Amino acid sequence: MRLLVLGGTVFLSKAVAALAVERGWDVTVAARGVSGEPPPGVHFVPIDRSTPEGVAPLAGESFDAVVDVARVPGHVGVVLDALADNAAHWTFVSTCSVYADNATPGQVAATAPLLEPTDPTSFDGDIELYGRSKVACEKLVLDRLPDRALVIRAGLIIGPGDVGDRFGHWPHRIAKGGEVLAPGGPEEKVQFIDVDDLATWILDAAEAKTSGVHDGIRPPMTRKDFLDQIAAALDVEPEFTWVAQQFLVDHGIAPWSGEESLGLWLPLPEYDGFLTRDTSSAVAAGMNYRPLAETVHRWRAAAAEPPVLKAGISSEKETSVLDAWHARNDD
Ligand SMILES: NC(=O)c1ccc[n+]([C@@H]2O[C@H](COP(=O)([O-])OP(=O)(O)OC[C@H]3O[C@@H](n4cnc5c(N)ncnc54)[C@H](OP(=O)(O)O)[C@@H]3O)[C@@H](O)[C@H]2O)c1
């Protein structure tokens, strides 16, 4: 298989390229090369998708499969113009942020309403436009290659090489044991996908020439299950104290990501649909997922010691919120 990875210097797209090399595929990685290093064993082609001229180094090339992770419609347009006619299969990695309704649980990719797309010729990379830009990117790919395109709308991607750290707090914190602040309720759902499970599915789907639109995220599990499975993987028996959503907000803990935040926790009912997607079509289309314990061990093996995390709460914050929670219950 001759594979082109557009990206390939960070996290998911790098995992796709690395796993394809392991399979013995002929792998080309094309990017600027400023976000990181491509994995060993690939041909690296420097491109800059900000202009049509910037992708000239790929002109005239043909591939059995192309995988693209772009976030900006203009970046998608320039590579489609250069390569669409010479690619047997095209996977575009999108995001569950394309959906217009985050509140209704159990939605499926085929029918869920989408945000309004941005201008398909736009080169605006503003993060505020992320979901709408991805809708425009998807549409460009699907319109250009209706029978050869696979769109995978990834949910939270976790595992080694993660740059967002929305997962890392949990294995890092639970490994220390003791009383652990757990957000919201134990029966609330969480949903995520291991980076290598997603990358493996992308390669399998390219080989099988799978087309269509699917969510790239494993089925939901309860937050209690999620935390218990991490604890079991680490062979520790922490005491989880469940602290109500509003109490956390009132005490300065942010949902999802950023400073003093808790990952895999979002305000309900506004986000009742965000971590409860029905992904049976993805499973039917070949997506597999490994035990969470494996992801925990692989993440820990790859993380620095101690890990440097962009998200999660400090131990001081956790202690002060737990103290306040117990004081309230003691009243
Ligand atoms: N992480 C998550 O939890 C999550 C959740 C949902 C969806 N997703 C989606 O999953 C995908 C993740 O992809 P990823 O992990 O590989 O990270 P990424 O940050 O999306 O990677 C972007 C890649 O594009 C390259 N690039 C950026 N600007 C470029 C330009 N002007 N010209 C050429 N190349 C350029 C970057 O390399 P250089 O900078 O070196 O050029 C990099 O390799 C994305 O599509 C994202 O939207 C992620």
The ligand as an ORCA input file, in Angstrom:
! r2SCAN-3c Opt
* xyz 0 1
  N      -7.135     15.166     20.014
  C      -8.421     14.911     20.166
  O      -8.878     14.532     21.250
  C      -9.344     15.085     18.985
  C     -10.710     15.017     19.208
  C     -11.565     15.086     18.091
  C     -11.047     15.222     16.829
  N      -9.713     15.328     16.650
  C      -9.208     15.434     15.291
  O      -8.257     14.406     15.138
  C      -7.167     14.865     14.340
  C      -5.922     14.865     15.179
  O      -4.823     14.990     14.342
  P      -3.350     15.004     14.942
  O      -3.364     14.336     16.269
  O      -2.444     14.492     13.927
  O      -3.077     16.529     15.305
  P      -3.243     17.877     14.504
  O      -2.797     18.951     15.412
  O      -4.595     18.009     13.952
  O      -2.154     17.726     13.331
  C      -2.116     18.651     12.318
  C      -1.060     18.209     11.319
  O      -1.159     19.054     10.184
  C       0.095     19.633      9.925
  N      -0.122     20.999      9.450
  C      -0.659     22.028     10.131
  N      -0.673     23.135      9.393
  C      -0.130     22.796      8.192
  C       0.139     23.509      6.982
  N      -0.137     24.818      6.865
  N       0.689     22.840      5.953
  C       0.993     21.522      6.075
  N       0.764     20.791      7.186
  C       0.217     21.436      8.226
  C       0.849     19.603     11.226
  O       2.232     19.497     11.001
  P       3.192     20.767     10.913
  O       2.720     21.755     11.932
  O       4.521     20.176     11.215
  O       3.066     21.295      9.518
  C       0.325     18.309     11.870
  O       1.095     17.187     11.489
  C      -7.546     16.240     13.857
  O      -8.248     16.113     12.655
  C      -8.497     16.722     14.961
  O      -9.371     17.706     14.458
  C      -8.849     15.266     17.690
*
